[in-house]
Amino acid sequence: MLVALDTNILAYAEGIGDSTRCGEAIRLIERLPAELVLLPAQSLGELFRVLTGKAKREQALARQAIMNWADSFEVADSSWAAFQAAMDLTIDHRIQIWDALIMAVAAENSCRMLLSEDLQNGFIWRGVTVVNPFAAPSSPLLDNILKTR
């Protein structure tokens, strides 16, 4: 079962946000089997923007952080088909286009889950379930992956 990560999960793991969420995100990512994790390129692009904007990191340091993520997990590019699907998602479900693109890339790459705090927990589209890893009760889908770790 492939799992895609949204920008907010990566940003927390980079120390952007409250210390509780940051620690939870780090522990979560450490427990996820690396071979099951997919990073939509859009998530990494947004992370670069967060690191250089909100966190005020130097661009070279932000680039290094992005490269570290890309070295650790598979990165999936955004295709034209995914962008078209994202526009449909935006129109049909009122999801912001860049969030929709992340979800469309996850679907295009056969992910079963998208870990995100920003999208509606439990929303399912094209076989991808949005799971907020910080929500209670926890998701059985996520628990199933984590219980083996």
C-alpha positions in Angstrom: 0.0 0.0 0.0 1.7 3.2 -1.2 1.3 6.3 1.0 1.7 9.9 -0.4 2.8 12.7 1.9 1.3 16.2 1.8 3.4 19.3 2.3 2.2 19.9 5.8 3.5 16.6 7.1 6.9 17.4 5.6 6.9 20.9 6.9 6.2 19.6 10.5 9.1 17.1 10.1 11.3 20.1 9.1 10.4 21.8 12.4 7.8 24.3 11.0 4.9 24.5 13.4 4.2 23.6 17.0 6.7 21.3 18.7 4.0 18.6 19.4 3.1 18.3 15.7 6.7 18.4 14.6 7.7 15.6 16.9 4.6 13.5 15.9 5.5 14.0 12.2 9.1 12.9 12.7 8.0 9.8 14.6 5.4 9.0 11.9 7.8 9.3 9.0 10.4 7.2 10.9 7.8 4.4 11.3 6.7 4.4 7.7 8.4 1.9 5.5 10.5 3.9 3.0 9.5 1.7 0.1 5.8 2.6 0.7 6.2 6.4 0.7 5.7 8.5 -2.3 6.4 12.3 -2.4 4.5 14.2 -5.1 6.9 16.7 -6.6 4.3 19.4 -5.9 4.7 18.6 -2.1 8.4 19.3 -2.4 7.9 22.5 -4.3 5.5 23.7 -1.7 7.9 22.7 1.0 10.6 24.8 -0.6 8.3 27.8 -0.6 7.5 27.2 3.1 11.1 26.8 4.1 12.3 29.9 2.3 9.2 32.0 3.0 7.6 31.2 6.4 10.7 29.6 7.9 13.1 32.1 6.3 15.7 29.5 5.6 18.4 30.3 3.1 17.5 29.0 -0.3 20.6 26.7 -0.5 19.7 25.2 2.9 16.1 24.7 1.7 17.3 23.1 -1.5 19.4 20.7 0.6 16.4 19.8 2.7 14.4 19.1 -0.5 17.2 17.0 -1.9 17.4 15.0 1.3 13.7 14.2 1.1 14.1 13.2 -2.6 17.0 10.9 -1.7 15.0 9.2 1.0 11.7 8.5 -0.8 10.4 8.1 -4.4 9.3 11.4 -6.0 6.4 11.4 -8.4 6.2 14.1 -11.1 3.0 15.9 -12.0 1.7 14.8 -15.4 -0.7 16.6 -17.7 -3.3 13.9 -16.9 -2.9 14.5 -13.2 -3.3 18.2 -13.7 -6.4 17.7 -15.7 -7.8 15.4 -12.9 -6.8 18.1 -10.4 -8.9 20.7 -12.2 -11.9 18.3 -12.1 -11.3 17.7 -8.4 -11.2 21.5 -7.8 -14.4 22.0 -9.7 -16.3 19.0 -8.3 -15.1 19.1 -4.7 -13.9 22.7 -4.2 -10.3 21.6 -3.3 -7.6 24.1 -4.0 -5.8 23.3 -7.2 -2.4 22.6 -5.7 -3.8 20.3 -3.0 -5.9 18.6 -5.8 -2.8 18.1 -7.9 -1.1 16.3 -4.9 -4.1 14.0 -4.6 -4.3 13.4 -8.4 -0.6 12.5 -8.5 -1.2 10.1 -5.5 -4.0 8.5 -7.4 -2.1 8.3 -10.7 0.7 6.4 -8.8 -1.7 3.9 -7.1 -1.4 5.3 -3.6 -4.0 4.1 -1.2 -3.5 6.9 1.3 -2.6 10.6 1.3 -1.4 11.8 4.7 -2.5 15.3 5.1 -3.7 17.7 7.8 -5.2 20.1 5.3 -7.6 18.0 3.4 -10.8 16.4 4.7 -10.0 13.4 6.8 -11.6 10.3 5.3 -12.3 11.9 1.9 -11.8 9.2 -0.8 -11.2 9.9 -4.4 -10.0 7.4 -7.1 -9.0 4.9 -4.4 -7.0 7.4 -2.4 -8.1 8.0 1.2 -7.1 11.2 2.9 -5.8 10.4 6.4 -5.0 13.0 9.0 -2.3 11.3 11.0 -2.9 13.6 14.0 -6.7 13.0 14.2 -8.3 10.9 16.9 -9.3 8.2 16.6 -6.5 7.0 14.4 -7.1 5.6 10.9 -7.2 1.8 10.6 -5.4 2.2 7.2 -2.5 4.0 8.8 -2.5 1.8 11.9 -2.2 -1.3 9.7 1.0 0.0 8.1 2.5 1.3 11.4 1.8 -1.8 13.5 4.5 -3.7 11.7 7.1 -1.1 12.6 
